[in-house]
Every structure is written in structure tokens, then in C-alpha cells.
Amino acid sequence: MTSIPRRSAPRPPRKSVIDRIRGRVSPQDVARLYRLLLDRDPESDFAMSEKVHRDWLDVIEEFVVSTEYRQAQRRTAARELSTRAVEFDAPLQVTDPELRELFEETRSHWLSVGTSEETVDWSVLTSDQYLGRKSSAEVVDFYRTGAEHLDLVLDLVKRVRPSFRLQDARVLDFGCGVGRVLRHLVETTAWSEGWDFSTTHLEWLLRRFAEFDIPADSFGIRALDSLDIAEPDPRFDLSFSLLTLQHNPPPLIAHLLREIFRSLTPGGIAVLHIPTVPLVGGNGFSIAGYKETHATELGLYAFPREAVLDIADRHGAQLRWSRYADWTSPAVLDEFLVFSREEPTP
């Protein structure tokens, strides 16, 4: 006799995630939330019972606004940042012809931007408020931002050399653009110069300085039209670079750093603003990729901190102070690095 298989009772339909969120929290759900969000088991049955059968969204909100959850997130972020900083590397070794090609490609980009009155200030500070024709008052406001950045540089210098006197110093603004910071150094230093890739920017600098009645013989400018940058005789007591280095491919950043350190007198100070940790993805640099994109977009590159320290050490400069900043982009973590070049031993 053939037995007829029993028909099992139909299973209730499985709830969707949305249905579960709209419903109430079970004890199993509470335990899972503890492990997912706090990486631990519930501390007691009482702690569990406080959350069971409550609305899902209320319970989740209670977890994510808790001090323990925020501290856990900070610890996780700190671990990830430390890992990125340690593991980050960038291709720095290129042949001399490749380095010269990178220099020419980069310089050609800078020669192509800020060519009109409508775009020149925006090409320095990429905020929409600096687009378009500007009144005299608006131009003055734009240059006032340079005073704020000079104050920052001097604050960093004073942290490592409290006795530093600007009025006695020869100062280099490396990547001066249209003279936004240099304008506030002229006639307040023993001598000040601005160096830049862009002859277009330097022409605007001369035009604006003339409008400000700044004598042409009270400052120096230099167009960086070759890789042979630094003077044979180091002669600057302070060299600084803000919002400049990160727009160059890493092998060229390495070369520019060497030239900045070479520009310092013994005992001179360098203040560098440079992204040292990529927060999104990797560095993404390749020579082939750079050739494809440089003409249409301005690159943003991080540069390994250890490589900065190595280049400095090779030129007799030691790191004296540093701090992180958020000047550039959510994609990178910036640093201000302050170096001093060693005095010769008597």
C-alpha cells in the first residue's frame, strides 16, 4: 500500500528588510546590532530587555548616537588612516627625459589657465566667487586672502624659530601665482621673490602690483621655464609653498622639493603644504594616464610623507613641526611641514 506523503504547512512569507525595519526588534536582532555596531555582545540581560520589542529605527538611532559607537568609529577611522599613511607609496623614479616631459606637460597646463580677467583669480582659488570681472574692491578682497595665508606661514615659522624676524629675511614664495601672498611680503622683508610656472600669472602679478603702486624694483619674480630651478648659491632664509605642490605629478613634486630645499641658506626654514595621505583610492598616477588627462583637468596628487623626509634629509634639512589640515579636497589629507636646514658646524 502506497503511503501518501504529508503535505507540510506552508511557511509564512519572509519579511523584507523594509518590513523588518517597520516592525519591532526581537532579542536576536538586538544581539546582532550589538555585534554589528559595537563589535561586542550585550553587557547584560537588562540592557537587552530595554531594546526588545521597540521600534527598529528608534533602537538603531540609540546605538549610532551613543558615545561608545562614536568612539568606535573614530578608532576605526584612525586605524584606517594609519594604515593608508604607512602603506601609501607613489612612483617617483623616472628617467631624465620622462621628468622633462612631465615638467613641460605640467607647465603647458598652467600656461593655459587664468588667461582672462574673468578666470585669472579663479585659477588660483577655485571658488565661484572669483569668476567673472571684478571691481577694484573685489580685487583687494581677493588679495586680502593672501594676508591670512601669510599669517599662517609666519605662525608655523615662529613655532620652530621664535626669534625669526621677517624684516631681516630673504623670502621665497614658491608657486606665487598672481602674487596673492607675495603682495604682503613686499617692503616688509629684506627681500622677497615669487617663482611660478605660469608666465600668464606673473604678467597679471605685475599688472596688479602696478595698480597697487608697488615699485617694480622692490620684489623679484621668476618664471620657471626649465627643470634647473634653484640658484647655485642658496640665498633664502624662508621658502614656502602653499596650494601648489599637489597639482604636480609625484616625480615632479620630488624634483621641486629638492629645489626648494636647495634654495635655503644654512639655518633657513621651509614651510610646505602638501597632501601626504590619499583618503579615497590610491594615488592613481601613471605617466601614460597623466598625458591623457592633464590638458583637460587639474590633477591632485598626494606625496608620501617618508619621501618628503628623505629628500629633506639628503639636503641637510630636518622636520621641526607638522600638523594636518583640510585645505584641499576630501580625497586627500594635507599636512603643513616645517623644516630647517642645518647650520654649518663651526
Secondary structure as the mmCIF struct_conf table of DSSP 4:
data_model
#
loop_
_struct_conf.conf_type_id
_struct_conf.id
_struct_conf.beg_label_comp_id
_struct_conf.beg_label_asym_id
_struct_conf.beg_label_seq_id
_struct_conf.end_label_comp_id
_struct_conf.end_label_asym_id
_struct_conf.end_label_seq_id
HELX_LH_PP_P HELX_LH_PP_P1 THR A 2 SER A 16
HELX_RH_AL_P HELX_RH_AL_P1 VAL A 17 ARG A 22
BEND BEND1 GLY A 23 GLY A 23
STRN STRN1 ARG A 24 ARG A 24
HELX_RH_AL_P HELX_RH_AL_P2 PRO A 27 LEU A 33
HELX_RH_PI_P HELX_RH_PI_P1 TYR A 34 LEU A 38
BEND BEND2 ASP A 39 ARG A 40
BEND BEND3 GLU A 43 GLU A 43
HELX_RH_AL_P HELX_RH_AL_P3 ASP A 45 LYS A 51
TURN_TY1_P TURN_TY1_P1 VAL A 52 HIS A 53
BEND BEND4 ARG A 54 ARG A 54
STRN STRN2 ASP A 55 ASP A 55
HELX_RH_AL_P HELX_RH_AL_P4 TRP A 56 VAL A 64
TURN_TY1_P TURN_TY1_P2 VAL A 65 VAL A 65
BEND BEND5 SER A 66 SER A 66
HELX_RH_AL_P HELX_RH_AL_P5 THR A 67 GLU A 87
HELX_RH_AL_P HELX_RH_AL_P6 ASP A 96 SER A 112
BEND BEND6 VAL A 113 GLY A 114
BEND BEND7 SER A 116 SER A 116
TURN_TY1_P TURN_TY1_P3 GLU A 117 VAL A 124
BEND BEND8 LEU A 125 LEU A 125
HELX_RH_3T_P HELX_RH_3T_P1 ASP A 128 TYR A 130
BEND BEND9 GLY A 132 GLY A 132
HELX_RH_AL_P HELX_RH_AL_P7 SER A 136 VAL A 160
TURN_TY1_P TURN_TY1_P4 PRO A 162 SER A 163
HELX_RH_3T_P HELX_RH_3T_P2 LEU A 166 ASP A 168
STRN STRN3 ARG A 170 PHE A 174
TURN_TY1_P TURN_TY1_P5 GLY A 175 GLY A 175
TURN_TY1_P TURN_TY1_P6 GLY A 177 VAL A 181
HELX_RH_3T_P HELX_RH_3T_P3 LEU A 182 HIS A 184
TURN_TY1_P TURN_TY1_P7 LEU A 185 THR A 188
BEND BEND10 THR A 189 ALA A 190
STRN STRN4 TRP A 191 ASP A 196
BEND BEND11 PHE A 197 PHE A 197
HELX_RH_AL_P HELX_RH_AL_P8 THR A 199 GLU A 211
TURN_TY1_P TURN_TY1_P8 PHE A 212 ASP A 213
HELX_RH_3T_P HELX_RH_3T_P4 ALA A 216 SER A 218
BEND BEND12 PHE A 219 PHE A 219
STRN STRN5 GLY A 220 ALA A 223
BEND BEND13 SER A 226 LEU A 227
BEND BEND14 ALA A 230 ALA A 230
BEND BEND15 PRO A 232 ASP A 233
STRN STRN6 PHE A 236 SER A 241
BEND BEND16 LEU A 243 LEU A 243
HELX_RH_3T_P HELX_RH_3T_P5 LEU A 245 HIS A 247
BEND BEND17 ASN A 248 ASN A 248
HELX_RH_AL_P HELX_RH_AL_P9 PRO A 250 ARG A 262
TURN_TY1_P TURN_TY1_P9 SER A 263 SER A 263
STRN STRN7 LEU A 264 PRO A 278
BEND BEND18 LEU A 279 GLY A 281
HELX_RH_AL_P HELX_RH_AL_P10 ILE A 287 THR A 293
TURN_TY1_P TURN_TY1_P10 HIS A 294 THR A 296
BEND BEND19 GLU A 297 GLU A 297
HELX_RH_AL_P HELX_RH_AL_P11 ARG A 305 ARG A 314
TURN_TY1_P TURN_TY1_P11 HIS A 315 GLY A 316
STRN STRN8 ALA A 317 ALA A 325
BEND BEND20 THR A 328 THR A 328
TURN_TY1_P TURN_TY1_P12 PRO A 330 ALA A 331
STRN STRN9 VAL A 332 ARG A 341
HELX_LH_PP_P HELX_LH_PP_P2 GLU A 342 THR A 345
#
